[in-house]
Amino acid sequence: MEQGLINIVELDSYAANPGDLSWENFMKMEGCRFTGYLRTPAALTVERAKEADIVLTNKVVMSEEVMSQLPRLKYIGVMATGYNVVDLEAARRRGIIVTNIPAYSTMSVAQMVWAHLLNVTQQVALHDAAVKAGEWERSEDFCFYKASLCELDGKTMGIVGLGNIGMAVARIAKAFGMKVLAYTSKTEVEEGITATRSYERLFSESDVVTLHCPLTPETHHLVNRERLRLMRPTAILINTGRGPLVDEEALCEALREGKLGAACLDVLTQEPPVSLPEAPNLYFTPHLAWGTREARARLLDVAAENIRAFLRGKPRNVVS
């Protein structure tokens, strides 16, 4: 290593940049050397980061044991909004600054909520497959139905969590003519949104329930058997938040027993899954609601600016 260089190591770059974006912002930082790895198994974390002054991570865990073996480490940049992969208390004790990337994917995640919802209510993928299989050509009528379609106007959208993403989803719901019921601690909400502090009300009154709250001990298995029983048999559940917000076994039971209309999951308790939960009307995307090219470009821009701010002695987006 060249004398005096600040060493930046990105441990798992694939999720943020599978190859369609540039790392030029990081490579050209004055006085810095940038090294990136697509993926880093736990067994190689210390070896790859041992000379790092700055570590960037998405899912690679920065535990106290790992940090204790990185004598030069002064900064951890989490390439995401959530920062549970870092032992914050251990970082504080060691004087290591930890930053995150807030609010970079708001509209992308909201867009995925509606992609899932419109796919279920309009059965887009189902009918596309049927048309390509020749069913339209063989039809006696100018149209045909593989499933009933559902109009959203006048239905109730239940939103758990009214932060940036929850608010974006709420505004789109209002544009569709939906009523919006939101579980939130906010005392004042926008016109057209009804706030509640009752999960029972939200789950029982909503035609669609979408989750936009953080994963905490209190919200672990927020969607459980008891709350699923409250939901309408035609209702749709959408989770683009964190997998453990939902008891997946209870969810599959509800779908198999016809007590829930459909569920759309962008996240699972275990990622990647060993095996997928199985039930009718259960739809998946592989934790990519956040991952539009535009959102990932913003993420890289903010991550680079976070580092520059740290090097100037004025760190921003600090979580520890």
N, C-alpha and C positions, 0 to 999 in steps of 0.2 A: 504493500500500500504506500502511496506517495505521502510524504510527511505533511502533516497539517490538513489533509483532506478530511472533510466530514463525510462519513460513509452512510449512505441511505440504502437500506435493504428492504425490498418488497417481497414478502414471503409467499403470497398466494394471489398472483395478479390475474388469473384467468377469469374470475367472475366479473371483475370490473372492466377487463379489457381482453376479450378472447382473440383479439387480433385486428379489430376494425378501428381501433383508435391508436393514438401515438403517446409514447412516454417522453416525448421531446422536452416537455416542461420540466421534467425531473432530471433528465440527462444533461441539460444545459444550465443547471443551477450553479452559479459561480462558487468555487471552492468546495464542490461536492462531487462524490462519486456515487453513481446509481447502479445497483445490481438488482435484477428482478428474477423471480422464480414463478413459474406458472402455478406450482403447487408445492407445499412443503409438508411432508409427513412429520408427526410429532417427534420422531426419533432424530430428525435432522434439524430441528429448529435452532438448537444451541449452536451447532456446527456452522450453520449458514449465517447466524446473526452475531457470532462471537466478536466480530470487529465492528459491529454497527453502532453508530452514534444515534441513528434514527431508524426505527423499524416501522414499516407499514404492514398492517394485517387486516384481513377480512374475517376469516374464521380460524386462523391459526391461534391457538390459545397461548396467551402470555401470562403464565402463572408465576407465583413467587419463586418456585423452584427454577423456572426458566430465567427470570430476571436476575436471580442471584448469580447466574453464570455468565452474565453479559456485563462486564465491568465498565464498558464505554457507554452503555445505553443511557440516553438522556431524554428521549422522546419516543412515544408510541403514537402513531397515527392510525386510528381505526378507520378503515375504508368502508364505513357504513354508518347508519344512525345509531343502531344499538351497539353497546360496548361491553356486553357481558363476557366477552372472550378475554377481558383484561382483569386481573386482580387489582382493583383500584387502590385498596388499602396498602397492598405491598408496593405499588407504584408511588404512593404518597410518601411512604417511609423512606424510599430510596431517592426521592426528589425527582422522579421521572414524570414529565408532563404527558398527559394522555388527552388526545383530541378526537373528535368524531366529525361526521359530515351530516349536519341537520338539514332536513327539508329539501333534499335534492331531487327526490323521486315522487313528490306529492301527486302531480298530475298523471304520472305513469302508473302508479298504483291505483289511483281512482279509475283510470282508463281500463285497467284489467278487471276491476270490479264489474264494470259495465260490459266488458267483453264476455265475461262469464254469464252475467245476468241475461244479456240479450241472446246469447247462445241457447240458454235454457228456455227462455220464454218464446223465442222464435224458432228453436230447434234447427239452427242454421247448419251445423255439422251433419246432423242426421239426414236432412233433406238434400244437402250437397252430395252425400254418399249415395243416396237413393237415385238421384238424377244421374250420377256417373255410372251407376249400375244398370241404367237403361229403363228405370221404372217410369220416367216421364214419357219416354218414347212409346212405351207399351200402354200408357194410360188412355182410357176412353174419354177422359175429360181434359179440359185445358189446364186444370190444376189437380193436385192430389195431396193428401195429408197422411203423414206417418205418425203424427201426434197432434194433439190440440195445441193451439197457440194461445198466448196470454197477453192481454193488453195491460200495460203498467199504469196508465192514467187512472187516478183515483185510489190506487193501492197504497199501502203504508210501508215505507222504508224505515226499518229500525236500525239505528246506528249505535254501536257500542264504542264510545270514545269520540269526542268532537274536537280533536286536534286538527292539524293542517289537512291530513288526508280525509278524516271524517267530514270536515267542512266542505272539501272539494266534492266528495260523494253526495253530500246533502244538497249542494247547489245544482248538481246535475239531476238529482232526483226531482227537485222542484221544477226544473225545466221539462221533465217528463210528465209533469202534472201529478206527481206522487205527494202524499202526505209524509212528513218526516217526523219521526219520533226518535229522540236521541238520549241515550244514557250518558249524562255528563255532570260534572261538579260545577259547571258554569252556572251562574245565577242569571245571566243575560245571554240570550241567543238571538240570532237573526229572525226577522219576520218569516213566518212559514215553517219554523222549526219548533216543535214542542219538546221541552226538556223534561226528563224524568229521572228520579233516583231509584226507581223500582225496576229491577230486572224482570220481575214477574209481569209487570205491565208491558214492558217492551217485547218480551218473548211471546206473550199471549195475543197482543194486538197487531203484530207486524206480519205482513205478507212476505217480506224479505228482511233477514237479519244479516248485517255485515259487521265484521269485527275490526276495530281500529284502535285498540287499546294496547298498552305495553304488557309484556308477560311479567307478572310478579307472583309471589306466593298467593296473593288474593285472587288473581285472575287465572291461575292454573286450573284447567278443566272448568273454566267459566261456563262452557257449554257441556252440560252433563245430562244424565238421564232425567233428572227432575225438571230441568229447564226445557229439554227436548219434548217432554210430555205436555208442556204448556203451549207448544207451537201448533199452528194450524196444519192439518194434514197436507195442505197444498203449499205450505210455506217453503221458502228457499233460504238456505244458510250459505254464506260466503265468508271464507277466511283467507285474507291476504296478509294477516298480521304475523302471528307466531303459531307454529303447530300445536304446542301444548295448551293453547287456549281451548282446544276441543278434545273431549274424550272420544277418540276415534272409534273405540269399540261400541260405545253407547250410540254414536252417530250411525254406524252401520246397522245396528239393531233397529233404530227408528226408521231407517230407509227400507230395510227388508220387511218390516211389519206395516209399511204404508202409513206411518205416523208423521212422515215428513215428505214433502214433495221432491226436493232435490237438494244436493249440497255441492258446493264448488270450492275446491281447496287448492291454493297455490303453495301452501306450506304444510308440512307434516311433522309429527313429533320426532321422527328420525329421518335425517336427510343426508345422503340419498337413502331411500327406504330399502330394507331387506326384502320386503314384499309389500305390495299395495293393499290397503284396506279394500274389501270387496263388498259392494252393495249396488242395487239398481239406482240409476239416476245420480251417480256419484262421478263428478268431473274433476280432472286434475290438470294443473300446469306445474312445471318443475321450479318453483320458487323464483320466478322471473318477472313478477309484476313490477319490480323496481327497475328492471334491466333494459329499458329502451335505450337506444344509442344516445339519444339526447340526455337522458338522466345520467348515464354512465360518463358522458363527456363532462357534465356539470360536476359529478363526483370527483373526477380527476383534477379538474380546475380548482375546486375547493381544497382538495388534499394538497395540491402544490402550494396554494396560497397559505394554507395552514402552516406548512413547513417554513415558508419565507417569513411569515409573521413570527414564528418561534425563533428563527435565526436573527431576526431584528430585535429580539428581546421583548416582543409584545405578542405572546401567544394568544390565539383566538380559538373559539369553539372548544374550550378546555372543559373536560369532564372530571379531571383529577389533577 
